[in-house]
């Protein structure tokens, strides 16, 4: 389907597809700048990351939005390993993306633990 859409766009808007392609290349190069991942030196920096990056879908106060709430009371039924796996691998067929490659296993574990403890403010 994506190939048919690309072909249709190219036929209808040849200059636009060049700009879109350039935009995609730019976006990919910017995402590669973070390929080494995020570097949390403190719990505060990790909390900022969770509130900003995760909060885009889960709500800035983590009370829910496009994604489910990430408050302690909403995560009681998850064990740490499951949360860590969800953070790293996402949830297929949902808006929850995988963060593997951007976050290390240790970072995912730290985030999962902080969410379970309710220590992200």
C-alpha atoms as one frame of an Amber mdcrd trajectory, in Angstrom:
protein
   0.000   0.000   0.000   2.838   2.399   0.852   4.381   1.842  -2.594   1.073
   2.585  -4.329   0.665   5.746  -2.256   4.236   6.823  -3.058   3.654   6.224
  -6.770   0.404   8.170  -6.688   2.017  11.079  -4.859   4.960  11.076  -7.257
   2.626  11.216 -10.235   0.472  13.972  -8.785   3.089  16.046  -6.996   6.618
  15.376  -8.329   8.174  18.325  -6.504   6.314  17.534  -3.290   7.620  13.967
  -3.235  11.178  15.285  -3.530  10.564  17.522  -0.529   8.915  14.687   1.387
  11.879  12.442   0.612  14.264  15.139   1.785  12.205  15.540   4.945  12.323
  11.803   5.613  16.081  11.713   5.107  16.438  14.651   7.497  14.212  12.989
  10.075  16.163   9.744   9.819  19.479  11.527  10.197  18.190  13.344  13.265
  16.958  10.097  14.774  20.351   8.554  14.110  21.870  11.315  16.211  20.123
   9.622  19.146  21.100   6.100  18.071  23.435   5.857  21.040  20.437   6.469
  23.271  19.653   8.813  26.079  22.102   9.457  28.880  20.409   9.832  32.240
  22.872  11.009  34.862  20.267  11.557  37.556  16.804  10.396  38.541  15.618
  13.916  37.750  16.875  13.646  34.150  15.162  10.269  33.770  11.936  11.746
  35.180  12.165  14.634  32.711  12.561  12.148  29.855   9.545  10.108  30.989
   7.352  13.164  31.503   8.302  14.678  28.139   8.786  11.725  25.797   6.366
   9.231  27.356   4.058  12.046  28.430   3.439  12.944  24.791   1.106   9.928
  24.657   0.530   9.048  28.308  -0.222  12.627  29.369   2.266  15.090  30.838
   1.109  14.147  34.333   1.122  10.460  33.256  -2.601  10.222  33.999  -3.318
   8.914  30.507  -4.061  10.262  27.071  -3.589   8.342  23.847  -1.749   5.815
  26.021  -2.929   4.364  29.309  -2.070   5.994  32.655   1.415   5.310  34.011
   0.669   6.064  37.651   1.688   3.597  40.357  -1.866   2.476  41.023  -2.404
   1.747  37.324   0.713  -0.413  37.089   0.297  -2.566  40.213  -0.721  -5.618
  38.178   2.429  -5.479  35.994   5.720  -6.977  37.127   8.986  -5.131  36.426
  10.051  -7.516  33.664   6.788  -7.004  31.759   7.052  -3.213  31.989  10.676
  -3.355  30.888   9.709  -5.523  27.907   6.870  -3.159  26.946   9.227  -0.172
  27.124  11.875  -1.866  24.997   9.689  -3.688  22.467   6.470  -1.662  22.426
   3.061  -3.242  21.963   2.351  -4.489  18.429  -0.681  -3.037  16.644  -0.923
  -0.144  19.101   0.556   3.353  19.304   3.148   2.138  21.872   6.478   2.217
  20.007   9.570   0.191  20.836  12.344   2.136  22.548  15.016  -0.557  22.083
  18.000   1.070  20.413  17.215   4.397  22.041  17.116   3.111  25.610  19.343
   0.460  27.094  17.998  -2.548  28.985  19.238  -0.932  32.216  17.473   2.355
  31.451  14.231   0.527  30.669  14.569  -1.335  33.966  15.176   1.939  35.838
  12.137   3.555  34.207   9.950   0.524  34.930  11.089   0.518  38.571  10.474
   4.265  38.974   6.999   3.952  37.440   6.156   1.001  39.712   7.368   2.960
  42.756   5.535   6.100  41.676   8.763   8.090  41.978   8.468   9.973  38.674
   7.226  13.429  39.589
